[in-house]
Amino acid sequence: MTKKAFERYEKLQFPRSKMIVNESLKLGKMGQLTNPVLIAFRNFAFKAMPSNLAMKMVDKYFSYRVTKIKI
């Protein structure tokens, strides 16, 4: 039963984990920019981002309740 539950959990969790890894890689690349024009654009975009949009982005990761998954 435990093995089946872990397999089910992995099947449900993998797409979310993959999405987090991909978004992390994109943000990492943005943080590593060396082109001054792109750096200025990135900095402007983050400063101009409405706080409610930024909170939605953060909420996507921190409001997730793994205990709510139906295994």
Summary of the structure (lengths in Angstrom):
residues: 71
radius of gyration: 17.2
end to end distance: 10.7
largest distance: 55.6
contacts: 122
relative contact order: 0.11
helix: 82%
strand: 0%
